[in-house]
Amino acid sequence: IAIQGDDTISRENHAIVSYSPKKQQFRVYPGESRGLVYLNDEEVITADILNIYDVIEIGKTKLMFVPFCSDKFQWE
């Protein structure tokens, strides 16, 4: 995802979000940039599990996590 208008976000790999279909679980990772990533106001140092309505903060931008995959729906 490219976020425009926030020049405090690194252009590439500020944060990574992954999904494991086997575990039906999302995770957020710090990217390769020097910028910090926060999950619910806590710094992300290693992979952290994402839960519905968690807040991811990168740069000055805050994003609410709303998953489109769950035990009730899978993209296949």
CYANA upper distance limits for C-alpha pairs under 8 A (distance plus 0.5 A):
  2 ALA  CA     11 ARG  CA      8.35
  3 ILE  CA      9 ILE  CA      8.42
  6 ASP  CA     59 GLY  CA      7.48
  6 ASP  CA     60 LYS  CA      7.07
  6 ASP  CA     61 THR  CA      7.50
  7 ASP  CA     59 GLY  CA      8.27
  8 THR  CA     35 GLY  CA      8.32
  8 THR  CA     59 GLY  CA      5.24
  8 THR  CA     60 LYS  CA      7.09
  9 ILE  CA     14 HIS  CA      7.13
  9 ILE  CA     35 GLY  CA      7.46
  9 ILE  CA     58 ILE  CA      6.82
  9 ILE  CA     59 GLY  CA      5.36
  9 ILE  CA     60 LYS  CA      8.21
 10 SER  CA     14 HIS  CA      5.83
 10 SER  CA     33 SER  CA      6.77
 10 SER  CA     34 ARG  CA      8.46
 10 SER  CA     35 GLY  CA      7.28
 12 GLU  CA     33 SER  CA      7.95
 13 ASN  CA     31 GLY  CA      5.27
 13 ASN  CA     32 GLU  CA      6.06
 13 ASN  CA     33 SER  CA      6.77
 14 HIS  CA     30 PRO  CA      7.17
 14 HIS  CA     31 GLY  CA      5.00
 14 HIS  CA     32 GLU  CA      6.74
 14 HIS  CA     33 SER  CA      5.75
 14 HIS  CA     34 ARG  CA      8.32
 14 HIS  CA     35 GLY  CA      6.97
 14 HIS  CA     36 LEU  CA      8.23
 14 HIS  CA     37 VAL  CA      8.03
 14 HIS  CA     58 ILE  CA      7.93
 15 ALA  CA     28 VAL  CA      7.54
 15 ALA  CA     29 TYR  CA      6.31
 15 ALA  CA     30 PRO  CA      5.26
 15 ALA  CA     31 GLY  CA      4.64
 15 ALA  CA     32 GLU  CA      8.14
 15 ALA  CA     37 VAL  CA      7.13
 15 ALA  CA     58 ILE  CA      8.18
 16 ILE  CA     28 VAL  CA      6.12
 16 ILE  CA     29 TYR  CA      5.53
 16 ILE  CA     30 PRO  CA      6.82
 16 ILE  CA     31 GLY  CA      6.30
 17 VAL  CA     26 PHE  CA      7.41
 17 VAL  CA     27 ARG  CA      6.11
 17 VAL  CA     28 VAL  CA      4.99
 17 VAL  CA     29 TYR  CA      6.87
 18 SER  CA     26 PHE  CA      6.07
 18 SER  CA     27 ARG  CA      5.85
 18 SER  CA     28 VAL  CA      7.05
 19 TYR  CA     24 GLN  CA      7.53
 19 TYR  CA     25 GLN  CA      6.19
 19 TYR  CA     26 PHE  CA      4.90
 19 TYR  CA     27 ARG  CA      7.01
 20 SER  CA     24 GLN  CA      5.94
 20 SER  CA     25 GLN  CA      5.81
 20 SER  CA     26 PHE  CA      6.92
 21 PRO  CA     25 GLN  CA      7.41
 21 PRO  CA     74 GLN  CA      8.37
 24 GLN  CA     69 CYS  CA      8.07
 24 GLN  CA     70 SER  CA      6.68
 24 GLN  CA     71 ASP  CA      7.26
 25 GLN  CA     49 ILE  CA      7.66
 25 GLN  CA     50 LEU  CA      7.98
 25 GLN  CA     70 SER  CA      8.46
 26 PHE  CA     49 ILE  CA      6.40
 26 PHE  CA     50 LEU  CA      5.79
 26 PHE  CA     51 ASN  CA      8.02
 27 ARG  CA     47 ALA  CA      6.53
 27 ARG  CA     48 ASP  CA      5.83
 27 ARG  CA     49 ILE  CA      4.86
 27 ARG  CA     50 LEU  CA      5.66
 28 VAL  CA     44 VAL  CA      8.29
 28 VAL  CA     47 ALA  CA      6.05
 28 VAL  CA     48 ASP  CA      5.91
 28 VAL  CA     49 ILE  CA      6.98
 28 VAL  CA     50 LEU  CA      7.01
 29 TYR  CA     44 VAL  CA      7.20
 29 TYR  CA     45 ILE  CA      7.93
 29 TYR  CA     46 THR  CA      6.44
 29 TYR  CA     47 ALA  CA      5.06
 29 TYR  CA     48 ASP  CA      7.11
 30 PRO  CA     36 LEU  CA      7.67
 30 PRO  CA     37 VAL  CA      6.50
 30 PRO  CA     44 VAL  CA      6.59
 30 PRO  CA     45 ILE  CA      6.90
 30 PRO  CA     46 THR  CA      7.24
 30 PRO  CA     47 ALA  CA      7.88
 35 GLY  CA     58 ILE  CA      8.07
 35 GLY  CA     59 GLY  CA      7.60
 36 LEU  CA     43 GLU  CA      7.48
 36 LEU  CA     44 VAL  CA      7.98
 36 LEU  CA     58 ILE  CA      7.12
 36 LEU  CA     59 GLY  CA      7.87
 37 VAL  CA     43 GLU  CA      6.40
 37 VAL  CA     44 VAL  CA      6.03
 37 VAL  CA     56 ILE  CA      7.64
 37 VAL  CA     57 GLU  CA      6.32
 37 VAL  CA     58 ILE  CA      5.59
 37 VAL  CA     59 GLY  CA      8.17
 38 TYR  CA     42 GLU  CA      5.64
 38 TYR  CA     43 GLU  CA      4.87
 38 TYR  CA     44 VAL  CA      5.87
 38 TYR  CA     55 VAL  CA      8.47
 38 TYR  CA     56 ILE  CA      6.16
 38 TYR  CA     57 GLU  CA      5.42
 38 TYR  CA     58 ILE  CA      7.17
 39 LEU  CA     43 GLU  CA      6.85
 39 LEU  CA     44 VAL  CA      6.81
 39 LEU  CA     54 ASP  CA      7.42
 39 LEU  CA     55 VAL  CA      6.21
 39 LEU  CA     56 ILE  CA      5.23
 39 LEU  CA     57 GLU  CA      6.90
 40 ASN  CA     54 ASP  CA      6.66
 40 ASN  CA     55 VAL  CA      5.60
 40 ASN  CA     56 ILE  CA      6.99
 40 ASN  CA     57 GLU  CA      8.31
 41 ASP  CA     55 VAL  CA      8.38
 41 ASP  CA     57 GLU  CA      8.12
 44 VAL  CA     48 ASP  CA      7.35
 50 LEU  CA     54 ASP  CA      7.01
 50 LEU  CA     65 PHE  CA      8.02
 51 ASN  CA     65 PHE  CA      7.82
 52 ILE  CA     65 PHE  CA      6.29
 52 ILE  CA     66 VAL  CA      5.95
 52 ILE  CA     67 PRO  CA      7.01
 53 TYR  CA     64 MET  CA      5.96
 53 TYR  CA     65 PHE  CA      5.46
 53 TYR  CA     66 VAL  CA      6.32
 54 ASP  CA     64 MET  CA      6.24
 54 ASP  CA     65 PHE  CA      5.82
 55 VAL  CA     62 LYS  CA      6.93
 55 VAL  CA     63 LEU  CA      6.03
 55 VAL  CA     64 MET  CA      5.08
 55 VAL  CA     65 PHE  CA      6.67
 56 ILE  CA     62 LYS  CA      6.21
 56 ILE  CA     63 LEU  CA      5.64
 56 ILE  CA     64 MET  CA      6.86
 56 ILE  CA     65 PHE  CA      7.68
 57 GLU  CA     61 THR  CA      6.20
 57 GLU  CA     62 LYS  CA      4.91
 57 GLU  CA     63 LEU  CA      6.78
 58 ILE  CA     62 LYS  CA      7.06
 68 PHE  CA     73 PHE  CA      8.03
 68 PHE  CA     74 GLN  CA      8.45
 69 CYS  CA     73 PHE  CA      5.83
 69 CYS  CA     74 GLN  CA      5.60
 69 CYS  CA     75 TRP  CA      7.33
 70 SER  CA     74 GLN  CA      6.85
